[in-house]
Amino acid sequence: MDDQRELQPIVVCRDVHKWYGNFEALKGISMEVKLTEVVVIFGPSGSGKSTFIRTINRLEEHQQGDIIVDGIELGHDVRDIEKIRMETGMVFQQFNLFPHLSVMQNIILAPMRVRKWSKDKSEEIAMQLLERVGIPEQAYKYPAQLSGGQQQRVAMARALAMQPKVMLFDEPTSALDPEMIKEVLDVMVELAESGMTMLVVTHEMGFARGVADRMFFFDEGLIVESGTPKQIFNDPQEDRTKLFLSQILQH
Amino acid sequence: MSVSKITSRPPAPPGLRTWMRENLFNNWYNSLLTIISIIFIVILTGVVLRWIFVDADWRPVIQSPLLYLIGQYPRDMLWRIGLVLVLISFLIGVSWGVWGGLISSFAITMGTLMAVFALIPFQVAELTFSLRGVMLFNVVLIYLGFILGRKVSISGRNLAIAWFLASVIIIFVLLPGFAGSEIMPKVPSTLWGGLLVTLILAVGGILLSFPIGVALAFGRRSSLPVVKGFCIAFIESIRGVPLVTILFMFSLILQVFLPTGSRFDRLLRALVAVTIFSAAYTAENVRGGLAAVPPGQTEAGKAVGMSSLQINMFIVLPQALKAVIPAIVGQFISLFKDTTLVIILGINELLGMGRAIINSNAEFVQLQFEVYMFIALIFWIFSYAMSHTSRQLETALGVGER
């Protein structure tokens, strides 16, 4: 990838607002994410970080402000929304694998139906991805037969099979048993090192310190503070950031 | 399988004596219950067997079994029914081979019934030698189809298309024939009757009402107020009314609204009534299943760029249907039995045919119990095959269940 492309912003959010009834969940979020950048979003629960990441692929609708992904502005045009979703993979806290389909079928469903790739091509890609996430031998099992960590890795393979330009992670390790967190984070680290653009909502500060280019601290629907991991961990400017970091880093 | 490699076996099943002592005679009151039950069963079996083989007079059944099966369908056109049977036997055999377990109970039921008909060990007037031959041929055909379906790889889609084509040919060509045709003259549906009509109504009603019901279920969840309103109004008004009323409505009111002279075929009217009735219930069952699919499933589908249609078809509907198979099959069984109500439209389906036979002969009025028992047996066989298939379907789809 040449340098010029790397500087391109792939996700641009300007003054994004979101209300649930009278409750304002996002109070004007602005953020630019460039290709190959890894961005970690963290903050207390209810701070709007999950809501924000879900507005980027329109799982939540924003009511004010602009969101531009890969040059397409998110509006009400269904085709635009679907185009953006094709380019943004998402990994959920609860995995959301399709329980009635095998691992392989989970992965090839969208490539075949949305990208219209042949079954052979889709399966080949799926197999490569399963090898990449370390569970090729589980290809013909059903999600319920896998551990949480394995399920989340399948979910990552499923998202990657669409060959997206951006990956969104919504607390990918929060529903996992502690011993399974590492196997998921390992895959995410490898993905980040391979040059994938990632927006990650997580409390895994080790991961943030290791691979994040920038970090955003959310509280009460606003970006309180942002900066490189070094700045955030070593020299936080805001009291709320300091307090939150001290709370989650205590252990 | 190599049994010899097994080193440690599970404990051998207890012998009959042990089993009896543990399960039937483990204390004095269970022993008492067992003895009373055995006496009761023996007496009951004796009474039933004695009635079936000695007391009962099966003349109303034996004299004209074809009436129960096909009603007044012209006897010189029997070859058409035979051809229908041949088509169905062959396809059901192939389906058994291709789809396996699920179809097996139907194939076996059908084969057994026909074998029983073919091999009834006493003279039955209408059961001619050639008719028995055709029945036996069909049994063989089911088996040949099964072998074929096993050996040759036939895709499920092609098989479904074959079924569809066969149904069209049966319903629109073979059974009704053509007006003015020499070889296949028209047989008006007023002459169709018995099990033939029951099966047309039941199978037709099930196959037609299912997609309509699914569409209504989705319509009811639609965000478009007009679609949603229509679906709710339709479902609730049909569900709020007994089937008999709907049948009456179709037999009388439809005539009023349709332009004079356009006579809507009676059987078709009944089929439409049964279909919309069943569709409303299917819709409610499916809606329950749709509501049970977690929203995360839809989100996951959206996140990979699938359209709403794709999400519903490939993600939501399969999971919803799996959850409601028992309810839907239960409803289909009751639909099958409810087809008897089309009597009020003057259609002689199986039960109606039975009544007609009883009333046709003063002697038979005394023998109605035999007739009803025979009809009940036929209904039971089909209903049981359906519920058996449903249980198999649940097991087959249970793979990967959470």
Boltz contact constraints between the chains, C-beta under 6 A:
constraints:
  - contact:
      token1: [A, 57]
      token2: [B, 303]
      max_distance: 6.0
  - contact:
      token1: [A, 59]
      token2: [B, 299]
      max_distance: 6.0
  - contact:
      token1: [A, 82]
      token2: [B, 305]
      max_distance: 6.0
  - contact:
      token1: [A, 85]
      token2: [B, 305]
      max_distance: 6.0
  - contact:
      token1: [A, 86]
      token2: [B, 305]
      max_distance: 6.0
  - contact:
      token1: [A, 90]
      token2: [B, 303]
      max_distance: 6.0
  - contact:
      token1: [A, 94]
      token2: [B, 296]
      max_distance: 6.0
  - contact:
      token1: [A, 96]
      token2: [B, 296]
      max_distance: 6.0
  - contact:
      token1: [A, 96]
      token2: [B, 300]
      max_distance: 6.0
  - contact:
      token1: [A, 98]
      token2: [B, 315]
      max_distance: 6.0
  - contact:
      token1: [A, 99]
      token2: [B, 402]
      max_distance: 6.0
  - contact:
      token1: [A, 100]
      token2: [B, 318]
      max_distance: 6.0
  - contact:
      token1: [A, 100]
      token2: [B, 319]
      max_distance: 6.0
  - contact:
      token1: [A, 110]
      token2: [B, 304]
      max_distance: 6.0
  - contact:
      token1: [A, 113]
      token2: [B, 310]
      max_distance: 6.0
  - contact:
      token1: [A, 114]
      token2: [B, 305]
      max_distance: 6.0
  - contact:
      token1: [A, 114]
      token2: [B, 306]
      max_distance: 6.0
  - contact:
      token1: [A, 142]
      token2: [B, 400]
      max_distance: 6.0
  - contact:
      token1: [A, 144]
      token2: [B, 400]
      max_distance: 6.0
  - contact:
      token1: [A, 144]
      token2: [B, 402]
      max_distance: 6.0
  - contact:
      token1: [A, 162]
      token2: [B, 304]
      max_distance: 6.0
